[in-house]
Amino acid sequence: MGRLRHLCTAESFCGVRLARLIKGKMGVGGSVSARIGNVQEASAWLESLINFERASSYASARFDLVPIRRLLARLDNPQRSLSIIHVAGSKGKGSTCLLAEAILMAGGERVGTFTSPHLENWSERFRIDGSSTGDDLLAEAVECVRPQVEALRAEDPENAPTFFDATTATALLLFARAQVSHVLLEVGLGGRLDSTNAVEPAVTCITQIELEHTDKLGDTLAAIAGEKAGIIKPGVPCVMGPLVEEAGTVVASRAEALAAPLFRVEKDARATRLAPSEWAAWGIPEAAHQAFVYREADGFELAAGMSVIGHHQIDNASIALAALRRLGCWSDGELVSAARRGLAEASLPGRLELLGKRPWLLVDSAHTPKSASSVCEAMDEIPARRRVLVLSISRDKASQVILGKLLEGVHVAWVTRAEPNRSMEPEKLASLCAKIAPGCEVKRVDDPHAAVATARAGLDEGDLLCCTGSVYLAGIARAVLKSPAKPKAPGASDQGD
């Protein structure tokens, strides 16, 4: 284990070995005496830890920041060297992180981004300069964290670090050793007691708040807002997205109590969507999917085109812009220049992601009523002849409300089960779809890969295929739809009609 201890020191992990791994110029070489040798072993070990988000219930007494703080201390507190934008919210927090990442990179900054969950592979959660860290580097970082977790477990089994503690520590260690300029840190669950809340951020953001994880966070918007507002720190600027009054009041009160300067994007700024006929006057390229003008009360203004679709992404971009302006790493002119370039190039995997045209292939991880509405708005803007859905939703979601939105105007719905432990049974989902949308043809294919492939094979050039309802399905759909299309296959049985 002597070799491993040396590998996990700041001197070696910050050195030539890490730099080369990040640039992809070498793999893990030499003989390392380690239990974790690849990303499969790393993910298996992480998933063996307690995961409160996957649990149907949890004891709040065991859900606190003590384990993550102890773990970070054993790793020499890597978070203390980082400039962090900490982002919480029911929806939009991942998109806000990725949009801010794109802007920072366009301005020449070195950026680390931690988001969850992943769509297709584990290393997606840990990004450096817009790219996944890579399997070898991730495995190496997890092996640095593992002995410290095991030591803490041996010392105090009842307060051992959890899955999110270990993944958060891995991310912070990676970013510190890679010497990034800034970190975008997405909250995993809630905020107040989330593992990411052990950091000392430069700016905090709260995007949108909905009723979600009510068994863990509370069953009112005010209660959930209180958990999200737990990331606000004394004297640290906080950017608040467009919230309903019940939630916004809670966030504002928390910020006031902590003397944290609060910037409300709806009150202190305004984002106006531009019609395509206005783009030329503002210098927006024709290749953009949408464009907007962002203005703050002090006169700051910028117009930008966006490469992503969805009206709600303008809200997320506004939060990102407000956060970066509060961060203060650039002049206003530099921010305008970086934002125009970054937003024009940003990509948001699994978030109203358009993977093809004619037929139109759309993937989104919508799993709340509000996000389902955003998917419907996006589909309304696509000039498709027929709408075809592939659906999988979790048992604990507001299924009837979500389905009522998604099924509007849909001709064919393929129902499946993307995640065996959490997804609604296909038979039940098919029955619900048939009841909610009697004019929609409902088909069932239990295997999600086959469901996406079969639905795609039946498309005509003018059709739209939208795969949505869960993060798990979005990841599967991306993998299937990015591969070459196969010839049309016979339709599946319409079980559950």
C-alpha positions, 0 to 999 in steps of 0.5 A: 500500500506504500505506492498507493499512499504516495499516489494519493498525496497532493504532490503526486496527484497534482503532478505530471501523472494527473495532468497526462491522464486528464489530457488522455495521453496515457493510461494507468501504467505500472503496478499499483497495489490497489483493490480498485483498478478500474471504473467498474470496480470503483462504481461497484464500491461506491454503490455498496455504500448507503444511498439515501436517495434510493432508499424509500425512507431514511432516519434523519438522525443519520443524515447529516454533514458529520461523515462528509466533513470527517472524510474531507478532513482526512483528505486534507480538505481539498474543497478549501482550495476551490472557488465554488458555485453551489447550485440547488433546486428541484429542476434546472440545477444541472442545466444551470451548472452546464451553462455556467461551465460553458461560459467559464470555458469560453472565457478561458477558465479551467472548470470542474463540474460535479452533477448527478446522476449520470446518463450513460457512464459513471465518469459523466458525473465528474467533468473537467473542462467540459469532458468526463474525467475518464475511467482511469482517472476516476478509478484512481481518485476513488481508490484514494477516497476508499481507504479513508471511508473504510477507516471512518467506517471502522472507527464509527460504523453508525456514522460511516460516509455514505454514497453521496459523501464518497462521490462528493469527496471524489469530485472535490479531490479530483478538482483540487488536484487538477487545479481548476479555477472554478467548480460548479457543484450540483446538490444531490438531494435537498441542500441543507443536509446534502453532502455538497453542503460541506463546502464554503462556496463563493456563490450559491444558486437556487433554481426552481422548487417543486414538490419532489422527494416529499418523503425526505424533504417535506410535503409543502413548497415551504418545507422543501424551500427550507431544505434548499435554502440550507446551502445559503452561507453567511455573507455569500451572494445567493442567486434565486431563480423564478420561485412561487411566493411560498418558496421565494419567501422562505429563501429570502428570509434565510438570506436576510437572516444570514446577511447573504446578498440576494439577487432575484432573477425575476426582480433584479434582472429580466430576460426577454426571448427574441423572435427570429426576426430580431436576431440580426439586429442583436448579432445573433447567428442564424444557427441558434435555436433560440435567443434572448436579451438579459438585463440587470437593474444597474444597466448590464445587458447582453444578447445571446443565442443558445444552441439548446432548445426549451424556453425554460433554459433561458431562465437557467441561463439567466441564473448562470449569468447572474451567478457569474456576475456575482462571482466577479472573476471578469469585467462586464465586457469579458462576461458578455464576450464569454457568455455569447460564445459559451451559450452558442456552444453549450450542450445539455445531454439528456435535457431536451437534447435533439439527437436527429432531425427528420425524423426528429429524435428528442431525449429528455429526463423530465420526471416532474409536472413542470419539466413535463410541461417544458417537454410539451412546449418543446414538442410544440415547436417541432414541425412533426407530422406524428408524435411518438413517445417512449415512456418510463416513470418512477412509481413515486412520481405524480404519474397522472399529472405527468402523463396528462401533460406528456400524452397530449397530442401523442399518436403512439406511446411505447411504455417500458421499464427503465429501472427495475427497482424504481420504475412503474410496472409496464402493465400499470403504466400502459393502463394509465396511458390508455385511460388518460389518452384514449385516442393514443395507441399504447404499446408495451415493450418491457426492455427499454433498449428494445422499446427505443429501438422498436419505436425508432424503427417505426418512424417516418421522416416527418415523425417526432420520437421523444423518449422521456419520463426518467433519467434512466430512460434518457441515458438508455435512449441516448445510447440507442439513438446515437447508434445507426438506425436499423431497418423497420421492425415489426410492431410490438404487441399492444399489451395493456391497451 
